[in-house]
Amino acid sequence: MVYQAIIKPEYEFLEIRNSSHNFPIHFHKRLCIGKVISGSQYIEINNRENKISKNEVYIIPPYITHSCKTNGNRDYLVFSLNPSEIKNWEILSEGAKYLDLDLTKIKKLIDGIICSNDLEKNNIVNYLLNYCEENQNNNIKLNDVANKLGYNKYYILHLFKEKMGISLHQYIIQLKIKRAKQNKNNNLLDIALENGFFDQSHFIRHFKRYEGITPKEYYRSKTTEYCT
């Protein structure tokens, strides 16, 4: 196998010749644009396998879990760039040169993946919002959610924060506090444990952070029957 690389802070270019290596499931933090020079390559994304033949181009968004394999040797090129650079036409021009592609084609590829990806991103975030609300009484296992959606869990966490402005963990904490506010129990430790907090101090700290008052002050404001 022949392996050549050009590595810069903004992007990376790889030229791989005579390779029969099959890559297991993985993900990249960068957006990748690839081109098969000879042979063929099979890329599996979200349980869908796509065959990439000679002279065909493919694109893989950042944080998307995928695997690559071949039935024989193949030659291919990969240009990967930081997500923050996808509108940097100077860097994309570099990519077009390395891949021997028209810059317009690369722009269309990126625009297409951004458009289709936006809808997919919204679907993922909506699923997470509904799932967390429906399962807030249970121990939410992100690995299970990621496997069900067919994405890497780090991509899901990154996407949720990108779209919602808060982390998934913060959202789950807010759900727990919302549920705790409806609790009619009169013991703070019981309320904390019933709503998934580690202990009473953990509950009080987060409650005050989001509500501005302690749970004790909140419950007293609702009823004179509350006592510790």
C-alpha positions as CSV (number, residue, x, y, z in Angstrom):
1,M,0.0,0.0,0.0
2,V,1.2,3.5,-0.8
3,Y,0.1,6.2,1.7
4,Q,0.8,9.9,1.2
5,A,-0.6,12.7,3.4
6,I,-0.6,16.5,3.4
7,I,-1.6,17.7,6.9
8,K,-2.5,21.3,7.8
9,P,-4.5,22.8,10.7
10,E,-7.5,23.5,8.4
11,Y,-7.5,20.4,6.3
12,E,-5.9,17.1,5.5
13,F,-5.4,15.3,2.2
14,L,-4.7,11.6,1.8
15,E,-3.8,9.6,-1.2
16,I,-4.0,5.9,-0.7
17,R,-3.0,3.4,-3.4
18,N,-3.3,-0.4,-3.7
19,S,-5.2,-0.7,-0.4
20,S,-7.4,-3.7,0.6
21,H,-7.9,-2.5,4.2
22,N,-11.4,-2.6,5.6
23,F,-12.2,0.1,8.2
24,P,-14.4,-0.7,11.2
25,I,-17.2,1.6,12.4
26,H,-15.7,4.9,13.3
27,F,-16.3,8.7,12.9
28,H,-14.3,11.8,12.0
29,K,-14.5,15.3,13.6
30,R,-14.0,16.7,10.1
31,L,-16.1,16.7,7.0
32,C,-14.6,14.2,4.4
33,I,-14.8,14.3,0.7
34,G,-13.5,11.2,-1.0
35,K,-13.0,10.0,-4.6
36,V,-12.3,6.5,-5.8
37,I,-9.6,6.3,-8.4
38,S,-9.7,2.6,-9.1
39,G,-11.6,-0.4,-7.8
40,S,-14.6,0.2,-5.6
41,Q,-15.4,1.0,-2.0
42,Y,-18.4,0.2,0.1
43,I,-19.4,2.8,2.8
44,E,-22.0,1.9,5.4
45,I,-23.9,4.8,7.0
46,N,-27.0,4.4,9.2
47,N,-27.2,0.7,8.3
48,R,-27.2,1.5,4.6
49,E,-24.4,0.3,2.4
50,N,-23.4,2.5,-0.6
51,K,-21.1,1.3,-3.4
52,I,-18.6,3.9,-4.6
53,S,-17.2,3.0,-8.0
54,K,-14.3,4.4,-10.0
55,N,-14.3,8.2,-10.4
56,E,-17.3,8.5,-8.1
57,V,-17.2,11.1,-5.3
58,Y,-18.7,10.7,-1.8
59,I,-19.1,13.0,1.2
60,I,-19.3,12.1,4.9
61,P,-20.4,14.8,7.4
62,P,-18.5,15.2,10.7
63,Y,-19.4,12.9,13.7
64,I,-21.3,10.5,11.4
65,T,-20.6,6.8,12.3
66,H,-19.6,4.8,9.3
67,S,-17.5,1.9,8.1
68,C,-15.6,1.3,4.8
69,K,-14.7,-1.9,3.0
70,T,-13.7,-3.3,-0.4
71,N,-13.8,-6.6,-2.2
72,G,-10.2,-6.1,-3.5
73,N,-7.6,-3.4,-3.9
74,R,-8.7,0.2,-4.5
75,D,-7.0,3.6,-4.9
76,Y,-8.7,6.6,-3.4
77,L,-8.3,10.2,-2.3
78,V,-9.7,11.9,0.8
79,F,-9.9,15.6,1.5
80,S,-11.1,16.4,5.0
81,L,-11.6,19.9,6.5
82,N,-12.8,21.4,9.7
83,P,-16.6,22.1,9.9
84,S,-15.8,25.8,10.4
85,E,-14.1,25.9,7.0
86,I,-16.9,24.5,4.8
87,K,-17.7,27.9,3.4
88,N,-14.1,28.9,3.0
89,W,-13.8,28.8,-0.8
90,E,-10.0,29.2,-0.7
91,I,-9.6,25.9,1.2
92,L,-12.3,24.2,-0.9
93,S,-10.3,25.3,-4.0
94,E,-7.4,23.4,-2.5
95,G,-9.6,20.4,-2.1
96,A,-10.8,20.6,-5.7
97,K,-7.2,20.7,-6.9
98,Y,-6.2,17.7,-4.9
99,L,-9.3,15.7,-5.8
100,D,-9.2,16.8,-9.5
101,L,-12.7,18.1,-9.3
102,D,-14.5,21.2,-10.3
103,L,-15.0,23.6,-7.4
104,T,-18.7,24.0,-8.3
105,K,-19.2,20.3,-7.9
106,I,-17.7,20.4,-4.4
107,K,-19.9,23.3,-3.5
108,K,-23.0,21.4,-4.6
109,L,-21.9,18.3,-2.7
110,I,-21.5,20.4,0.5
111,D,-24.7,22.3,0.0
112,G,-26.6,19.1,-0.6
113,I,-25.3,17.4,2.5
114,I,-26.0,20.5,4.6
115,C,-29.6,20.7,3.3
116,S,-30.4,17.0,3.8
117,N,-28.5,17.0,7.0
118,D,-30.5,19.9,8.5
119,L,-33.7,17.9,8.2
120,E,-32.0,14.8,9.6
121,K,-30.6,16.9,12.5
122,N,-34.0,18.3,13.4
123,N,-35.4,14.7,13.4
124,I,-32.7,13.5,15.7
125,V,-33.1,16.4,18.1
126,N,-36.9,16.1,18.2
127,Y,-36.5,12.4,18.9
128,L,-34.2,13.1,21.8
129,L,-36.5,15.7,23.3
130,N,-39.5,13.3,23.2
131,Y,-37.4,10.3,24.3
132,C,-36.0,12.2,27.4
133,E,-39.4,13.5,28.4
134,E,-41.0,10.1,28.1
135,N,-38.2,8.3,29.9
136,Q,-37.2,10.8,32.5
137,N,-38.4,8.4,35.2
138,N,-35.9,5.8,33.9
139,N,-32.1,5.8,33.7
140,I,-31.5,7.3,30.2
141,K,-28.8,5.3,28.4
142,L,-27.4,7.4,25.6
143,N,-25.6,4.4,24.1
144,D,-28.9,2.7,23.5
145,V,-30.4,5.8,22.0
146,A,-27.4,6.2,19.7
147,N,-27.6,2.6,18.6
148,K,-31.3,3.0,17.8
149,L,-30.7,6.1,15.8
150,G,-27.6,4.7,14.1
151,Y,-25.3,7.5,15.1
152,N,-22.3,7.9,17.4
153,K,-23.3,9.1,20.8
154,Y,-20.7,12.0,20.7
155,Y,-22.3,13.2,17.5
156,I,-25.7,13.2,19.2
157,L,-24.4,15.2,22.1
158,H,-22.6,17.6,19.8
159,L,-25.7,18.0,17.7
160,F,-28.1,18.5,20.6
161,K,-26.0,21.3,22.0
162,E,-25.6,22.9,18.6
163,K,-29.4,23.0,18.0
164,M,-30.7,23.6,21.5
165,G,-27.9,25.8,23.0
166,I,-27.7,23.6,26.1
167,S,-26.2,20.2,26.7
168,L,-28.3,17.1,26.8
169,H,-27.3,16.6,30.4
170,Q,-28.6,20.2,31.2
171,Y,-31.9,19.4,29.5
172,I,-32.3,16.2,31.5
173,I,-31.6,18.1,34.7
174,Q,-34.2,20.7,33.8
175,L,-36.8,17.9,33.2
176,K,-36.0,16.4,36.6
177,I,-36.5,19.8,38.3
178,K,-39.7,20.4,36.4
179,R,-41.0,17.0,37.7
180,A,-39.7,17.7,41.2
181,K,-41.7,20.9,41.4
182,Q,-44.9,18.9,41.0
183,N,-43.9,16.6,43.8
184,K,-46.2,16.5,46.9
185,N,-43.7,14.6,49.1
186,N,-42.6,16.6,52.1
187,N,-39.0,15.2,52.4
188,L,-36.2,16.8,50.3
189,L,-34.1,13.6,50.3
190,D,-37.0,11.5,49.1
191,I,-37.9,14.1,46.4
192,A,-34.2,14.2,45.3
193,L,-33.9,10.4,45.0
194,E,-37.4,10.0,43.3
195,N,-36.3,12.4,40.6
196,G,-32.9,10.9,39.8
197,F,-30.6,13.2,41.8
198,F,-27.6,11.6,43.7
199,D,-28.6,13.1,47.0
200,Q,-30.2,16.1,48.7
201,S,-27.3,18.5,48.2
202,H,-27.1,17.6,44.5
203,F,-30.8,18.3,44.1
204,I,-30.7,21.6,46.0
205,R,-27.7,22.9,44.1
206,H,-29.3,22.3,40.7
207,F,-32.7,23.5,41.8
208,K,-31.3,26.8,43.0
209,R,-29.2,27.2,39.9
210,Y,-32.3,27.0,37.6
211,E,-35.1,28.4,39.8
212,G,-33.2,31.1,41.8
213,I,-34.5,29.8,45.1
214,T,-34.0,26.6,47.1
215,P,-36.5,23.7,46.9
216,K,-37.5,24.5,50.5
217,E,-38.3,28.1,49.7
218,Y,-40.2,27.0,46.6
219,Y,-42.3,24.4,48.3
220,R,-43.1,26.8,51.2
221,S,-44.3,29.3,48.7
222,K,-46.8,26.7,47.3
223,T,-48.2,25.4,50.6
224,T,-48.0,26.0,54.3
225,E,-48.2,22.3,54.9
226,Y,-44.6,21.7,53.7
227,C,-42.1,20.7,56.4
228,T,-38.6,19.3,56.4
